[in-house]
Amino acid sequence: MKHIIEALAERRQGARLGGGQRRIDAQHKRGKLTARERIEMLLDHGSFEEFDMFVQHRCVDFGMDKGEKIPGDGVVVGWGTINGRVVYVFAKDFTVLGGSLSETHAQKIIKIQDMALRNRAPIIGLFDAGGARIQEGVAALGGYGEVFQRNVLASGVIPQISVIMGPCAGGDVYSPAMTDFIFMVKDTSYMFVTGPDVVKTVTNETVTAEELGGASVHATKSSIADKAYDNDLQALLQMRRLIDFLPASNTDEVPEWPTFDDCDRIDMSLDTLIPDNPNKPYDIKELITKIADEGDFFEIQEAHAKNIVVGFGRIDGRTVGFVGNQPMVLAGVLDSDASRKAARFVRFCDAFNIPIVTFVDVPGFLPGTAQEYGGLIKHGAKLLFAYAEATVPKITIITRKAFGGAYDVMASKHLRGDVNYAWPSAQIAVMGAKGAVEIIFRQDMGDAAKIAERTREYEDRFLSPFVAAERGYIDEVIQPHGTRRRISRALAMLRNKELENPWKKHDNIPL
C-alpha cells in the first residue's frame, strides 16, 4: 500500500508543476502568478479542493499524440471558500500549451459550472490563455459553445466573475463577456476578438496588443472591464472583498456582516455638502462614503462614464447597491454611456435581491448630435427600463437637481420607488429656471428686469422639493445630516417587501 500512496503523491506533485519549472519561471518573469498560486491567494488558506487533476487531452492530430501530455490539460478547477463562504473556481494555466482550450479542458470547466449552478454558489474564472487549441478544430469550438451555454443559464442565478490575468483572445473573450463582472490586470492582461496581426492584415491598422485590448482601454473606453488592478495579488484580494458583498445566489439573502458603525449615526458635514451656487459641483462619492458602513464602498466601472457612480456598500451590515449622479463630471447629466452603466448595475442588483439606494442630482440628458446619433433615446430607456422592472427595495434621495425626463428615470416614485426623500436643496422641475422662463415668456426677452423677475418667480414656484411633496411624489423632505438614519430605517421597514411583475418568458429590454 505504501508504494501506491507514494506513487499518488508523485503524480500529484507532477500535476501541480503544470508545464514544468522552466515555464513557471517564465510566468513569474512576466510579473504573473501561476494558476495554482492565484487560486491559493484567492481562497481561504487550505480550503481548495481540486477536481480532474489528472485529465489529459485526447487529440491525435498534427502530432499531438506524440507530444507531451500534461495532467490537468491547461486548466485548474475546483471549489473552496472565501471568508467561509463556498465558491467555485477555474484558473487557466498558461504554462500548459498556453492555456489553450481543448475538448477535455472545456469539459473540466463545464463540470465546475454545472456544480456551481446546482449548488447555488458563485463561480470565479481566472483567464490567462491563448484561445482555442487549433489542433483540435471543431472539438475546441464545441467546448466553447458548451461553456457559453452554461454562462447564459447561470446568468441571474449565481454571481459569475471573470478576472483577466493574461492574454484572452478569440473565443475565450465571450465567456467573460456574459458574466456579471470582468476585472483586468494592468500591463499583463488584454482582451480582443482578433489580435494585432489579424487587424493589420484585414484593416491595415498597426496597433499593439495593449492599444487594442489592454486593461486601460477596456476600463475606460469600451467599458468591457469593470476595473483594472496593478497586479495579480491586488486583483485577487479585491475579488475576496467583492464576494463579501454578494449573495451566493438569487434565492439567498444578501450577506450580513458585523459592523461597528451605528445605523443612527448623523453626519453634520452633510448639511454643508451642497454649495449655495446651484452650478457649483460637489463630489457624490463623499456622500456615499459618509452614508455607507465604515465608509466602505466598492465602486464598479469607476474609470468609465464618470458622470454616474455605481457600486456596493453596506447599511447596518447588509449589502446595498449605490447609484449616484456625479456633479463633478458633466454636471451629472445622463448620457448613453452613463445610462448603460447604471442600467446594467441596477439589473444585477435586482437579479440578486440587493436593495438599491439612489442619489439624484441630474440636470437632464446630454444634448447634441453625437448623443442623438449614438442612440441616446434607446440607451436612456435602458436605465428607465431597469429601474421600472426592479422589484427590490428602492430608496431615492434627491440632493439637488432633478430636471426633465431624467427626474422620472432616476428611481422616481412613478417607477415604484418605495421611499423617496428630498433634501431641502432639491430642485424638481421640467428644466432649469432660465431655460423655462425663456420659453414661457419669450415675448419678454427684450426686458432684462422682467425676465429676472419671472426667473425668481419660477424658482420660488418650482425649484424646491415642496411642490413634489405636496403631490406625494416625495415622501418626506429630510435633513441631510440624518440621511443615513433615514435610509437604515427605510431598509429595515422594506426587508420583507414582496412585489412580482406579471409573468413573462422574459422581457425585451431596449438593448
C-alpha positions in Angstrom: 0.0 0.0 0.0 2.8 2.4 0.9 4.3 2.3 -2.6 0.8 3.1 -4.1 0.4 6.1 -1.8 3.9 7.3 -2.8 3.1 6.9 -6.4 -0.1 9.0 -6.0 1.9 11.7 -4.2 4.5 11.7 -7.0 1.7 12.0 -9.7 0.1 14.9 -7.8 3.4 16.7 -7.5 4.0 16.3 -11.2 0.5 17.6 -12.0 0.9 20.6 -9.7 4.0 21.6 -11.7 1.9 22.1 -14.8 4.1 22.9 -17.8 7.3 22.5 -15.7 9.6 24.7 -13.6 11.0 26.5 -16.7 7.6 27.7 -17.8 6.7 28.6 -14.2 9.8 30.7 -14.0 8.9 32.4 -17.3 5.4 33.2 -15.9 7.0 34.8 -12.8 9.4 36.7 -15.0 6.4 38.3 -16.7 5.1 39.5 -13.3 2.3 36.9 -13.2 1.4 34.2 -10.8 0.7 30.6 -11.9 -2.9 29.2 -11.9 -2.4 27.4 -8.6 -0.7 30.3 -6.9 -3.7 32.5 -8.0 -6.2 30.1 -6.5 -4.2 29.9 -3.3 -4.3 33.7 -3.0 -8.0 33.9 -3.8 -9.4 31.3 -1.5 -9.1 30.8 2.3 -5.9 29.0 3.1 -6.1 25.2 2.7 -9.8 25.3 1.6 -9.2 24.4 -2.1 -10.5 21.1 -3.3 -9.3 20.3 -6.8 -11.1 18.2 -9.4 -9.8 16.5 -12.5 -6.2 17.0 -11.7 -5.1 14.1 -14.0 -7.3 14.8 -17.0 -5.4 14.8 -20.3 -6.3 15.7 -23.9 -7.3 13.0 -26.4 -6.2 14.8 -29.6 -4.2 12.7 -32.1 -4.0 15.2 -35.0 -0.9 17.2 -36.0 1.4 15.2 -33.8 -0.5 15.8 -30.6 -0.5 12.0 -29.9 3.4 12.0 -29.9 3.8 15.3 -27.9 3.9 15.7 -24.2 0.6 15.1 -22.4 0.5 17.2 -19.3 -2.0 16.3 -16.5 -4.7 18.9 -16.0 -4.7 20.0 -19.7 -4.2 23.7 -19.0 -6.9 24.5 -16.5 -7.2 24.0 -12.7 -10.7 23.6 -11.4 -12.3 23.0 -8.0 -14.0 24.7 -5.1 -13.1 26.4 -1.8 -14.2 29.1 0.5 -13.8 32.9 0.7 -14.2 34.1 4.3 -16.0 30.8 5.0 -18.5 31.0 2.0 -18.4 28.4 -0.7 -17.2 29.5 -4.2 -16.3 27.5 -7.3 -13.2 28.5 -9.4 -11.3 27.6 -12.5 -8.0 29.1 -13.5 -6.4 28.8 -16.9 -2.8 27.5 -16.7 -0.6 29.4 -19.3 2.3 27.1 -18.6 0.4 24.2 -20.3 0.1 24.7 -24.1 -0.5 28.4 -23.5 -3.7 27.6 -21.5 -5.4 26.9 -24.8 -8.9 25.3 -24.7 -9.3 21.7 -25.8 -12.3 19.4 -25.6 -11.2 18.0 -22.3 -10.2 21.4 -21.0 -13.7 22.6 -21.7 -15.3 19.6 -20.0 -13.4 20.5 -16.8 -14.9 24.0 -16.9 -18.3 22.7 -17.8 -18.2 20.3 -14.8 -17.5 23.1 -12.4 -20.1 25.4 -13.9 -22.7 22.7 -13.5 -21.7 22.1 -9.9 -21.8 25.8 -9.1 -25.3 26.1 -10.6 -26.7 23.0 -8.9 -25.3 24.1 -5.5 -26.2 27.8 -5.9 -22.7 29.3 -5.3 -20.7 31.9 -7.1 -18.1 31.0 -9.8 -14.9 32.8 -10.5 -12.9 32.3 -13.7 -9.2 33.3 -13.8 -8.2 33.8 -17.5 -4.7 33.5 -18.9 -4.8 31.7 -22.2 -4.2 31.9 -25.9 -7.7 30.9 -27.1 -8.8 27.6 -28.7 -6.4 24.8 -29.3 -6.1 24.9 -33.1 -5.0 21.3 -33.4 -8.5 20.2 -32.1 -10.5 22.2 -34.6 -14.3 22.0 -34.2 -14.0 19.9 -30.9 -12.5 23.0 -29.2 -15.2 25.2 -30.7 -17.8 22.8 -29.4 -16.3 23.1 -26.0 -16.5 26.9 -26.1 -20.2 26.6 -27.1 -20.9 24.4 -24.1 -19.2 26.8 -21.7 -21.2 29.8 -23.2 -24.5 28.0 -22.8 -23.8 27.5 -19.1 -22.9 31.1 -18.7 -26.3 32.1 -20.1 -28.2 29.6 -17.9 -26.3 30.7 -14.8 -26.9 34.4 -15.5 -29.1 36.0 -12.8 -29.0 32.7 -10.8 -25.5 32.8 -9.4 -22.8 35.5 -9.5 -20.3 34.9 -12.2 -17.0 36.8 -12.0 -14.2 36.8 -14.6 -10.6 38.0 -13.9 -8.4 38.5 -16.9 -4.8 38.0 -15.8 -3.1 37.4 -19.1 -4.0 37.1 -22.8 -7.7 36.4 -23.5 -8.4 36.2 -27.2 -10.8 34.8 -29.8 -13.5 32.5 -28.3 -12.1 33.0 -24.8 -13.5 36.6 -24.6 -17.1 35.6 -25.0 -17.4 33.6 -21.7 -16.2 36.6 -19.6 -18.5 38.9 -21.7 -21.5 37.0 -20.5 -20.5 37.0 -16.8 -21.6 39.7 -14.3 -18.2 41.3 -13.7 -14.9 41.5 -15.6 -11.7 42.6 -14.0 -8.3 43.0 -15.6 -4.7 43.4 -14.6 -2.8 46.4 -15.9 0.1 45.8 -18.4 -0.2 42.0 -18.3 -3.7 41.3 -19.5 -5.6 42.0 -22.7 -8.8 41.0 -24.4 -9.7 41.1 -28.1 -11.6 39.0 -30.6 -8.9 39.3 -33.2 -5.3 40.1 -32.4 -3.0 42.8 -33.8 -1.7 40.6 -36.7 -5.2 39.9 -38.0 -6.2 43.6 -37.6 -3.1 44.6 -39.7 -4.0 42.1 -42.4 -7.7 43.0 -42.6 -7.8 46.7 -42.0 -4.1 47.7 -42.4 -4.2 49.2 -38.9 -0.9 49.0 -36.9 -1.8 48.5 -33.2 -0.2 46.9 -30.2 -2.0 44.3 -28.0 -2.1 46.9 -25.2 -3.6 49.6 -27.5 -6.1 47.1 -29.0 -7.4 45.4 -25.9 -5.4 46.3 -22.8 -6.8 47.0 -19.3 -6.7 50.8 -19.8 -8.7 50.5 -23.0 -11.4 48.3 -21.6 -11.7 50.0 -18.2 -12.2 53.5 -19.8 -13.3 53.4 -23.4 -15.1 50.1 -24.2 -16.5 49.6 -20.6 -15.8 45.8 -21.1 -13.8 45.7 -17.8 -15.3 46.9 -14.5 -11.9 47.7 -13.0 -8.2 47.4 -13.7 -5.7 46.5 -11.0 -2.0 47.0 -10.8 -1.0 43.3 -10.3 -2.3 39.8 -9.8 -2.2 40.0 -6.0 -4.2 43.2 -5.8 -6.8 41.8 -8.2 -7.3 38.6 -6.2 -7.6 40.3 -2.8 -10.2 42.7 -4.3 -12.2 39.7 -5.5 -12.3 38.4 -2.0 -13.7 41.8 -1.0 -16.3 41.8 -3.8 -17.5 38.3 -2.9 -18.3 39.5 0.6 -20.8 41.9 -0.8 -22.6 39.4 -3.0 -25.3 36.8 -2.1 -24.5 33.2 -3.0 -27.4 33.0 -5.5 -30.7 34.7 -6.4 -32.6 32.7 -3.7 -30.2 33.7 -0.9 -30.4 36.7 1.4 -27.7 39.4 0.9 -24.7 38.8 3.2 -24.8 40.3 6.7 -21.5 41.1 8.4 -20.9 42.6 11.8 -20.5 46.3 11.8 -19.1 48.8 14.3 -20.9 51.7 12.6 -24.1 53.0 14.3 -27.1 52.9 12.0 -28.4 56.0 13.8 -25.2 57.9 13.2 -25.6 61.5 12.0 -23.1 63.5 9.9 -23.4 67.2 10.3 -21.0 67.9 7.4 -23.7 66.7 5.0 -25.6 69.9 5.8 -23.0 71.9 4.0 -22.2 69.4 1.2 -24.4 71.2 -1.4 -22.9 74.5 -2.5 -25.0 77.7 -2.4 -24.3 78.2 -6.1 -26.5 75.6 -7.9 -24.0 75.4 -10.7 -21.1 74.6 -8.4 -20.1 70.9 -8.3 -19.5 68.6 -5.3 -18.4 65.0 -5.0 -21.2 62.4 -4.8 -18.6 59.9 -3.6 -18.2 61.9 -0.5 -21.9 61.5 0.3 -21.8 57.7 -0.5 -18.8 57.0 1.7 -20.3 59.1 4.6 -23.6 57.1 4.3 -22.1 53.6 3.9 -21.0 51.5 6.9 -17.4 52.4 7.9 -17.0 54.3 4.6 -16.6 51.0 2.7 -17.6 51.4 -0.9 -16.7 49.0 -3.7 -17.1 51.1 -6.9 -17.8 49.4 -10.3 -16.6 50.9 -13.6 -15.1 53.9 -11.8 -13.0 54.9 -14.9 -15.9 54.8 -17.4 -18.8 57.2 -17.6 -17.7 59.1 -14.6 -20.8 61.3 -14.6 -22.6 58.4 -12.8 -21.2 56.4 -9.8 -22.3 52.8 -9.1 -21.1 50.3 -6.6 -21.7 48.2 -3.4 -21.7 49.3 0.2 -23.4 48.2 3.4 -26.0 49.8 5.6 -26.4 48.2 9.1 -24.2 45.3 7.9 -26.2 44.4 4.9 -25.3 44.9 1.2 -26.9 47.7 -0.8 -26.2 48.9 -4.3 -25.5 52.7 -4.6 -26.2 54.7 -7.7 -25.5 58.4 -7.8 -25.2 61.2 -10.4 -21.7 62.8 -10.2 -21.9 66.6 -10.4 -18.1 66.7 -10.8 -18.3 65.3 -14.3 -20.5 66.9 -17.0 -22.6 68.3 -14.1 -24.0 64.8 -13.6 -26.0 64.6 -16.8 -27.2 61.3 -18.1 -25.7 60.3 -21.5 -25.6 57.0 -23.4 -22.6 55.6 -21.5 -23.9 56.6 -18.0 -27.3 55.1 -18.8 -25.9 51.8 -19.9 -23.5 51.6 -17.0 -26.2 52.3 -14.4 -28.8 50.1 -16.1 -26.6 47.0 -16.0 -25.8 47.6 -12.3 -29.4 48.1 -11.4 -30.4 44.9 -13.2 -27.7 43.0 -11.4 -28.9 44.3 -8.0 -32.5 43.4 -8.9 -31.5 39.9 -10.0 -29.7 39.2 -6.7 -32.2 40.9 -4.4 -29.8 43.7 -3.4 -31.6 46.9 -2.3 -30.8 50.0 -4.4 -30.1 53.4 -2.9 -30.1 56.2 -5.5 -28.8 59.7 -5.0 -30.2 62.1 -7.6 -28.6 65.3 -8.9 -29.3 65.3 -12.6 -29.8 68.4 -14.8 -31.2 66.2 -17.6 -29.9 64.2 -20.6 -26.9 65.3 -22.5 -27.9 67.2 -25.7 -26.1 67.2 -29.0 -25.9 65.4 -32.4 -23.3 62.9 -31.1 -25.7 61.7 -28.4 -28.8 61.6 -30.6 -27.0 59.8 -33.5 -25.5 57.4 -31.0 -28.9 56.3 -29.8 -29.4 58.3 -26.6 -33.1 57.6 -26.7 -32.7 53.9 -26.6 -29.7 53.9 -24.2 -31.6 56.2 -21.8 -34.5 53.9 -22.0 -32.4 51.1 -20.7 -31.9 52.8 -17.4 -35.6 53.7 -17.3 -36.5 50.1 -18.0 -34.1 48.7 -15.4 -35.5 50.9 -12.6 -39.1 50.3 -13.6 -38.8 46.5 -13.7 -36.8 46.2 -10.4 -38.8 44.7 -7.6 -36.1 45.1 -4.8 -36.4 47.8 -2.2 -35.7 51.2 -3.9 -34.8 54.2 -1.8 -34.2 57.5 -3.6 -32.8 60.8 -2.2 -32.9 63.9 -4.4 -30.0 66.1 -3.2 -30.2 68.9 -5.7 -31.4 68.9 -9.4 -33.9 66.5 -10.8 -34.9 68.0 -14.1 -37.0 66.8 -17.0 -37.3 63.1 -18.0 -34.1 62.4 -16.0 -36.2 63.0 -12.8 -38.5 60.2 -13.9 -35.7 57.9 -14.9 -33.7 58.1 -11.6 -35.8 55.8 -9.5 -38.7 58.2 -9.1 -41.9 57.4 -7.2 -43.6 56.9 -10.6 -41.3 53.9 -11.2 -42.4 52.2 -8.0 -39.8 53.9 -5.8 -40.6 52.6 -2.3 -39.2 55.6 -0.3 -38.4 58.8 -2.0 -36.8 61.6 0.1 -35.5 65.0 -0.9 -33.1 67.4 0.8 -34.2 71.0 1.3 -31.8 71.9 -1.5 -33.7 69.8 -4.1 -34.9 71.4 -7.3 -37.5 69.3 -9.1 -38.8 70.8 -12.4 -39.2 70.2 -16.1 -36.0 72.3 -16.6 -33.9 74.9 -15.0 -35.4 78.3 -14.4 -33.5 80.3 -17.0 -34.5 77.9 -19.9 -38.1 77.6 -18.7 -38.6 81.4 -18.5 -37.0 81.9 -21.9 -39.7 79.5 -23.3 -42.7 80.6 -21.3 -42.1 84.3 -21.5 -40.5 84.5 -24.9 -42.3 87.8 -25.6 -40.4 89.5 -22.7 -36.9 88.6 -23.8 -36.0 92.2 -24.5 -36.8 93.3 -21.0 -34.0 92.1 -18.7 -35.7 93.3 -15.5 -38.9 91.5 -16.3 -37.0 88.3 -17.2 -35.2 88.4 -13.9 -38.4 88.8 -12.1 -40.0 85.9 -14.0 -37.0 83.8 -13.2 -37.3 84.4 -9.5 -41.0 83.7 -9.7 -40.3 80.3 -11.4 -37.6 79.4 -8.9 -39.9 80.2 -6.0 -42.8 78.2 -7.5 -41.0 75.1 -8.9 -37.3 74.9 -7.8 -38.0 73.4 -4.4 -38.9 69.9 -3.2 -42.3 71.1 -1.8 -44.3 71.1 -5.0 -43.4 67.4 -5.4 -44.0 66.7 -1.7 -47.5 68.4 -2.0 -48.4 65.8 -4.6 -46.9 62.8 -2.7 -44.1 62.3 -5.3 -41.7 62.9 -2.4 -42.4 61.1 0.9 -40.5 63.5 3.1 -38.2 66.4 2.9 -35.4 65.4 5.2 -32.4 67.0 6.9 -29.1 66.0 5.1 -27.3 65.1 8.4 -30.0 62.4 9.1 -29.8 60.7 5.7 -28.0 57.5 6.9 -30.5 57.0 9.7 -33.5 57.5 7.4 -32.1 55.1 4.8 -31.3 52.5 7.5 -34.8 52.7 8.9 -36.4 52.5 5.4 -34.3 49.4 4.6 -35.4 47.8 7.8 -39.1 48.6 7.0 -38.7 47.1 3.5 -36.8 44.0 4.5 -39.8 41.7 3.8 -41.1 43.5 0.7 -42.8 41.4 -1.8 -43.6 42.6 -5.4 -43.9 40.5 -8.5 -44.1 41.6 -12.1 -46.6 40.0 -14.5 -45.5 36.5 -15.7 -43.4 36.5 -18.9 -40.9 34.3 -20.6 -38.5 37.2 -20.4 -38.6 40.9 -21.0 -37.5 42.7 -24.2 -35.3 45.4 -22.8 -34.3 48.0 -25.4 -30.8 46.6 -26.0 
